[in-house]
Amino acid sequence: MKFDYSNPYTSTRIPVFARNVVSTSHPLAAQAGLRILQQGGNAVDAAIATAAVMTLVEPVSNGLGSDAFCILWDGEKLHGLNASGSSPAAWTPEYFQRKYGNDARTPPQRGIDSITVPGAVRAWSELSEHFGKLGFEDLMAPAIEIAERGYLMPPVVQQKWAAATPLLRNQPGFAEAFLPWGRAPEVGELFRFPSAARALKSIGETKGESFYSGEIAEAMEKFSTAHGGALKVRDLSTWRPEWVAPIAQDYHGYSVHEMPPNGQGIAALIALGILQNFDLASMPVDSVASQHLQIEAMKLAFADTYRFVSDPSSMEVSAEQMLDASYLASRAKLIDVKKAQDFKAGNPVKGGTIYLTAADESGMMVSFIQSNFMGFGSGCVEPTFGISLQNRGHGFSLDPKSPNVVEPRKRPFHTIIPAFLMKDGQPVMSFGVMGGNMQPQGHMQTLVRMIDHGQNPQAACDAPRWRFNHGMEINAEGSMNPAVVQGLQSMGHKVEVINDSYQDFGAGQFIWRAGDPSVEGYVAASDSRRDGLAAGY
């Protein structure tokens, strides 16, 4: 029987209640995490195993050549890990202008010259070394099995796979890895990735070192050189992730934590800091007035984020200055409650994918995200080990006046952002929403629903979303009430209704602590916009 995998009916998911939980956008990955927990691993072990499987089952969004960020609660303290890779030593504005002309404004969007050092594998090994319980090789076992035996292609991933194929089929290694029959796999077809299994075995045996200074690193340099790229073993071997303190913003009795720049998480904090100055709880949850205020706050947040955020070493202002309460209050005063506006950056100086989350009954909670950036990243795949390489280099500028100008061994502006919610110094929720610049917008919209209106995590996840693009333009999800869309348009918002939810409106995973994890456990949600699952026991 050849089924029609489109579903004409509204499907409702219910929250998952358990003492040990993994939530991500593919069921096999969530189940791999549970398998590790049942073997005696903790939430960090489960997150690593889940992340490894995600590189196989959702390669449109991430791969072994991804970057990563993590926020975790170890039972006593919140930690942040920035595993976004830096640029090759050879990269300068002149490097790109020589190759692509003086009119080039950024590194290319795809191809060999969009690749920076991939950070995800070293994120896994760092997390395992500092917080894991099981052996690192054990954590790779579920992914190795899936890479060798294969898995049946799910609908949402297949849709994006097919859409990316015409754009990337001629990139080095792409067709060999991802077009096994000369085309994208169909829904329900078996996809195997034996070269990635080879890489995962090597990564497991060496605790990731082969990826950065051994056989995989050497293969990546050879591949890059053969296709005119600049990535070298030395770029890989000298790079290290950075342990950092998350930044925070109070919001109506809670504390929202994001990773500090070079990521865009600060945009969510700015928007929430601006909304602190309004009483959203008094407005109906899906009202035009509430949505308008959130949109305007997000516009203000992005105006500052895109102007000031880069690698911290070259930022003109600090995160603390951008989150100053008096500055955010002054920005809130710019909002007209009856009219949409196009905001510019302010002056905060006084006279910023796949997401997964795991939590265990000891109280450890992990908020983890890894990404190839755009669909399949650079499109380049090292063939010996199946390393699908990200295209984060496109996030640099070639403008020497930009704080985000490309330089040797510098981190670009990043979009992927894990998040964490605290209250009175105690953990409440690990969460994230995937999808480019939708991520801080999704963080803000879902938090407003949960904190101000008491919606449960699954309901807040399933609710219709909007997405700000630029200027006065926003997209609205097809499920949004037409009266709300019309009301926003009457205020001057240029609203386009879009039905493709996968990338346009993000996809979230949420684990809310319901009480003592050893007694009561957690409430978990997984976004219906992807092929995901919240699984627990």
C-alpha positions in Angstrom: 0.0 0.0 0.0 1.3 3.4 -1.0 -0.1 5.8 1.6 -0.9 9.5 1.2 1.2 10.9 4.1 -0.5 14.4 4.1 -3.0 14.7 6.9 -6.2 16.8 6.1 -7.2 16.8 9.8 -6.0 18.8 12.8 -3.9 16.6 15.0 -3.6 17.4 18.7 -0.7 16.3 20.8 -0.9 16.0 24.6 1.8 16.8 27.1 4.0 13.9 28.3 4.4 13.4 32.0 7.5 11.4 33.3 10.4 11.5 35.7 12.9 11.0 32.8 12.2 12.8 29.5 13.8 13.4 26.1 12.1 15.7 23.6 13.3 16.4 20.1 12.1 16.5 16.5 12.5 12.9 15.5 11.1 9.8 17.5 14.2 7.6 16.9 16.5 10.2 18.4 14.2 10.7 21.5 14.1 7.0 22.0 17.9 6.8 21.7 18.1 9.2 24.6 15.7 7.1 26.6 17.8 4.0 25.9 20.8 5.7 27.4 18.9 6.8 30.5 17.7 3.3 31.0 21.3 2.1 30.8 22.2 4.2 33.8 23.1 7.4 31.9 22.1 10.9 33.0 20.4 13.7 31.1 23.7 14.8 29.6 24.5 11.3 28.3 20.9 11.2 26.9 21.3 14.5 25.1 24.6 13.5 23.5 23.2 10.2 22.2 20.1 12.0 20.9 22.2 14.7 19.2 24.3 12.0 17.5 21.2 10.3 16.1 19.7 13.6 15.0 22.7 14.1 12.6 21.4 11.1 10.7 17.6 11.3 10.9 17.3 15.0 10.2 20.3 15.9 8.0 18.4 18.7 6.4 18.9 20.6 9.7 22.2 19.3 11.2 25.0 16.9 10.7 28.4 15.8 12.1 29.7 19.1 10.6 27.3 21.3 12.7 27.9 23.8 15.5 26.2 23.6 18.9 25.3 25.5 22.0 24.1 24.2 25.4 22.7 25.4 28.7 22.4 22.9 31.4 21.4 22.7 35.1 23.7 20.2 36.9 21.5 20.1 40.0 23.2 23.1 41.6 24.3 25.6 38.9 23.5 26.8 35.4 26.3 26.3 32.8 26.6 27.5 29.2 28.7 26.0 26.5 29.4 27.9 23.3 30.6 25.4 20.6 30.3 27.6 17.6 33.3 27.2 15.4 35.7 29.9 14.3 36.8 30.9 10.8 39.8 29.4 9.0 43.1 31.2 9.6 43.2 32.3 5.9 39.9 34.1 6.0 40.0 37.9 5.5 37.8 40.3 3.5 40.5 40.3 0.9 40.4 36.5 0.6 36.8 36.6 -0.5 37.1 39.7 -2.6 39.9 38.1 -4.6 37.8 35.0 -5.2 34.3 36.6 -5.6 34.9 40.2 -6.6 35.0 43.5 -4.8 31.2 43.7 -4.9 30.9 40.7 -2.5 29.2 41.7 0.8 29.4 38.4 2.6 31.1 35.1 2.2 29.1 32.8 -0.1 25.8 31.3 1.1 26.8 27.8 0.0 29.8 25.8 -1.0 33.3 25.3 0.3 34.0 28.9 1.3 31.0 29.0 3.6 32.4 26.5 6.0 33.8 27.3 9.5 35.2 24.9 12.1 32.3 22.5 13.1 31.8 22.6 16.8 29.2 20.0 17.6 31.4 16.9 18.1 33.7 18.7 20.5 30.5 20.0 22.4 29.6 16.3 22.9 33.0 15.3 24.2 33.2 18.4 26.5 29.7 17.7 28.0 30.6 14.0 28.4 33.9 14.7 30.1 32.5 17.3 32.6 29.0 15.9 33.3 28.4 12.5 31.8 28.3 9.1 33.5 28.6 6.5 30.8 31.5 5.9 28.4 31.6 8.2 25.4 31.7 5.2 23.0 28.5 3.9 24.5 26.7 7.2 23.6 27.5 6.7 19.9 26.1 3.2 19.8 22.5 4.1 18.9 23.6 6.4 16.1 26.0 3.9 14.7 23.2 1.2 14.6 20.9 3.6 12.8 23.5 4.7 10.3 24.3 1.1 9.4 20.8 -0.4 9.3 19.1 2.8 8.1 15.7 4.3 8.9 12.5 5.0 7.0 12.1 8.5 5.7 9.5 10.6 7.6 7.2 13.2 5.9 8.5 16.6 7.1 12.2 15.8 6.7 11.5 14.3 3.2 9.7 17.5 2.2 12.7 19.7 3.0 15.2 17.1 1.6 13.4 17.2 -1.8 13.2 21.0 -1.7 17.0 21.4 -1.1 18.0 18.9 -3.8 17.9 21.2 -6.8 19.9 23.8 -5.0 22.7 21.5 -3.7 22.9 18.5 -5.9 26.1 19.8 -7.6 27.9 20.7 -4.4 30.9 18.4 -3.6 29.8 15.1 -2.1 26.1 16.0 -1.8 24.7 13.6 -4.3 26.9 10.7 -3.1 25.7 11.1 0.4 22.1 12.3 0.1 20.8 11.3 -3.3 21.3 7.5 -3.1 19.0 6.8 -6.2 20.0 10.0 -8.0 17.1 11.8 -6.1 15.9 12.5 -2.6 14.4 9.5 -0.7 10.6 9.2 -0.8 8.5 9.0 2.4 8.9 5.5 3.8 12.0 4.6 1.9 15.0 3.2 3.8 18.0 5.6 4.0 21.4 4.3 5.1 24.5 6.4 5.8 27.4 3.9 6.1 30.1 6.6 5.8 28.6 8.4 8.8 28.7 5.1 10.8 32.4 5.0 10.1 32.8 8.5 11.4 30.7 7.8 14.5 32.8 4.7 15.4 36.0 6.8 15.1 34.5 9.6 17.2 33.4 7.2 19.9 36.7 5.4 20.1 38.7 8.6 20.3 36.2 10.7 22.3 36.0 13.1 19.3 39.7 13.7 18.9 39.9 12.0 15.5 37.5 14.7 14.3 39.8 17.5 15.2 43.3 16.2 14.9 43.1 12.6 13.5 41.9 10.8 10.5 38.6 12.7 10.1 40.4 16.1 10.4 42.9 15.0 7.8 40.1 13.9 5.5 38.3 17.3 5.9 41.4 19.2 5.0 42.0 17.0 2.0 38.4 17.5 0.9 38.5 21.3 1.5 41.8 21.7 -0.4 40.6 19.6 -3.3 37.7 22.0 -3.8 39.5 25.3 -3.2 38.7 25.8 0.4 40.8 27.1 3.3 39.9 24.8 6.2 43.0 23.1 7.6 43.7 20.5 10.3 45.4 23.3 12.3 42.1 25.3 12.3 40.4 22.3 13.7 43.0 21.2 16.2 43.5 24.6 17.8 39.8 25.4 18.2 38.1 24.9 21.6 34.5 25.5 22.8 34.0 28.0 25.5 32.2 27.6 28.9 30.3 30.8 29.6 27.8 32.2 32.0 24.3 32.5 30.4 22.8 36.0 30.3 19.4 36.6 31.9 16.3 38.8 31.9 13.6 38.9 34.5 10.1 38.5 33.2 7.0 38.6 35.5 8.5 36.7 38.3 10.7 34.4 36.3 14.3 34.6 35.0 14.9 33.8 31.3 18.4 32.6 30.4 20.0 32.6 27.0 23.6 32.2 25.7 25.5 35.5 25.4 26.7 36.8 22.0 27.9 35.8 19.4 24.3 34.3 19.4 21.0 36.0 18.9 19.5 34.8 22.2 19.8 38.3 23.5 17.0 39.3 21.1 14.5 37.3 23.1 15.7 38.9 26.3 15.5 42.4 24.9 12.0 41.8 23.7 10.9 40.4 27.0 12.5 43.3 28.9 10.5 45.7 26.7 7.3 43.7 27.3 7.9 44.0 31.1 6.6 47.5 30.7 3.2 46.3 29.5 0.4 44.3 31.2 0.0 41.5 28.6 -1.7 39.2 31.2 -4.7 41.6 31.2 -5.2 41.1 27.4 -6.8 38.1 25.8 -4.0 35.6 24.9 -4.7 35.7 21.1 -5.9 39.3 20.9 -4.7 41.8 18.3 -3.5 44.1 21.0 -1.3 41.5 22.6 0.2 40.2 19.3 0.8 43.8 18.2 2.9 44.6 21.3 4.9 41.4 20.9 5.6 42.1 17.3 6.8 45.7 18.0 9.0 44.5 20.9 10.6 41.9 18.7 11.3 44.5 16.0 13.1 46.7 18.5 15.0 43.7 19.8 16.2 42.7 16.3 17.1 46.3 15.4 19.7 46.3 18.3 20.7 42.6 17.8 21.6 43.0 14.2 23.4 46.3 14.8 25.5 45.3 17.8 25.9 41.5 18.2 29.0 39.7 16.9 31.9 37.8 18.5 32.2 39.5 21.9 35.8 40.4 21.2 34.6 42.9 18.5 31.3 44.2 20.0 31.0 47.9 20.5 28.7 47.5 23.5 28.2 44.8 26.1 25.2 42.5 26.7 24.7 44.2 30.0 24.3 47.6 28.3 21.9 46.1 25.8 19.7 44.6 28.6 19.8 47.6 30.9 16.3 48.1 32.4 16.2 51.9 31.9 17.4 51.5 28.3 14.7 48.9 27.6 12.1 51.1 29.3 13.1 53.9 26.9 12.7 51.6 24.0 9.3 50.5 25.2 8.1 54.1 25.0 8.7 54.1 21.3 5.9 51.6 20.8 2.6 53.0 19.5 -0.1 50.7 20.8 -2.3 51.5 17.8 0.2 51.5 14.9 3.0 49.4 13.5 6.4 51.0 13.0 9.7 50.3 11.4 12.3 50.7 14.2 16.0 51.4 13.9 18.8 50.5 16.4 19.1 52.5 19.6 22.1 53.6 21.6 22.5 51.3 24.6 25.8 53.1 25.6 25.5 55.2 28.7 27.3 59.1 29.1 22.4 36.5 19.1 18.5 23.9 13.4 17.7 21.0 15.6 16.9 21.4 19.2 16.6 18.8 21.9 16.1 18.8 25.6 16.5 16.1 28.2 15.9 15.8 32.0 16.4 13.1 34.5 15.0 12.2 37.9 18.2 13.5 39.7 17.2 17.0 38.5 19.7 17.5 35.7 18.2 19.3 32.8 19.9 19.9 29.4 18.9 22.5 26.8 20.9 21.7 23.6 20.9 22.9 20.0 23.0 22.0 17.0 22.6 23.2 13.4 24.0 23.2 9.9 22.4 26.7 9.5 20.5 26.6 6.2 19.1 23.3 4.9 22.0 20.9 4.6 24.4 23.7 5.4 27.1 24.4 2.8 25.9 21.4 0.8 29.4 20.0 0.9 29.8 16.5 2.3 33.2 14.9 3.0 32.7 11.4 1.4 34.9 9.1 3.4 33.2 9.9 6.8 29.9 11.5 5.6 30.7 14.9 7.3 27.9 17.2 6.2 29.5 20.7 6.7 27.7 23.8 8.0 27.7 27.2 6.2 28.1 29.5 9.2 30.7 31.5 7.4 27.9 33.2 5.4 27.0 34.9 8.7 30.1 37.1 8.4 30.3 40.5 6.8 33.0 41.8 4.4 32.4 45.4 5.5 35.5 46.5 7.5 33.3 48.8 9.6 31.0 46.0 10.7 31.6 44.4 14.2 30.9 41.1 12.4 33.6 41.6 9.7 35.3 38.3 8.8 38.7 37.8 10.4 41.0 34.8 11.0 39.7 32.4 13.7 36.8 34.5 14.6 33.2 33.3 15.4 30.4 34.6 13.2 27.0 35.9 14.3 24.9 32.9 15.2 21.2 32.2 15.1 21.0 28.9 17.2 20.0 29.5 20.8 19.1 27.1 23.6 17.2 28.6 26.5 16.4 28.0 30.1 13.8 29.3 32.6 14.4 29.8 36.3 12.4 31.0 39.3 13.8 32.0 42.6 17.1 30.5 41.7 15.6 27.1 40.8 15.2 25.4 37.4 11.7 25.6 35.8 12.1 24.7 32.1 14.6 23.8 29.5 13.4 24.8 26.1 14.1 26.0 22.6 12.5 26.8 19.2 14.3 26.0 16.0 14.3 28.0 12.8 16.6 30.9 11.9 15.5 34.2 13.2 12.2 32.6 14.4 14.1 31.3 17.4 14.0 34.3 19.7 10.5 35.1 18.4 9.4 31.6 19.3 11.0 31.9 22.7 9.1 35.1 23.4 5.7 34.0 22.1 5.7 30.7 23.9 6.9 32.2 27.2 4.2 34.9 27.1 1.6 32.2 26.7 2.9 30.1 29.5 3.9 32.8 32.0 1.2 35.5 31.4 -1.7 33.2 30.4 -1.0 29.8 32.1 -1.1 27.8 28.9 0.5 24.4 29.3 3.8 23.8 27.3 2.1 21.7 24.6 -0.7 24.2 24.0 1.8 27.1 24.0 3.8 25.1 21.5 0.8 24.3 19.2 -0.6 27.8 19.2 -0.4 29.8 15.9 2.6 32.0 15.6 3.7 35.0 13.6 7.2 35.8 12.3 8.7 39.2 11.8 10.9 39.5 8.7 11.9 43.1 8.2 10.5 46.6 8.0 6.7 46.2 8.4 6.5 42.7 7.0 5.4 39.7 9.0 4.2 36.2 8.2 1.3 34.7 10.0 0.7 30.9 10.3 -2.3 29.6 8.4 -4.0 28.5 11.6 -4.1 32.1 13.0 -7.6 33.5 13.4 -8.4 35.6 10.3 -9.8 38.3 12.5 -6.4 38.7 14.3 -4.7 38.9 10.9 -7.1 41.5 9.7 -6.7 43.5 13.0 -2.9 43.5 12.6 -3.2 44.7 9.0 -5.4 47.5 10.1 -2.6 48.7 12.4 -0.2 48.9 9.4 1.5 45.4 9.6 2.0 43.9 6.2 0.9 40.4 6.9 1.4 37.4 4.6 -0.3 34.2 5.7 1.9 31.1 5.1 1.0 27.4 5.5 4.5 25.9 5.5 5.2 25.8 9.2 8.5 23.8 9.1 11.0 26.7 8.8 8.7 29.8 8.7 7.4 29.4 12.3 10.0 27.2 14.0 9.6 24.0 16.0 9.9 23.8 19.8 10.7 21.3 22.5 9.9 22.0 26.1 10.5 20.3 29.4 8.8 22.0 32.4 9.7 20.8 35.9 6.5 19.8 37.7 8.1 19.3 41.1 10.7 17.2 42.7 11.9 15.1 39.7 12.5 12.0 41.8 8.8 12.1 43.0 6.7 14.1 40.5 8.9 14.6 37.4 8.3 16.8 34.3 5.8 18.0 31.8 7.2 17.8 28.2 6.0 19.0 24.8 7.2 18.4 21.3 6.2 20.6 18.3 3.7 19.1 15.8 5.4 21.2 13.1 8.0 18.5 12.8 8.3 14.7 13.0 9.1 14.9 16.7 8.4 13.2 20.0 8.5 13.8 23.7 9.3 10.5 25.3 9.7 9.5 28.9 9.4 6.9 31.6 
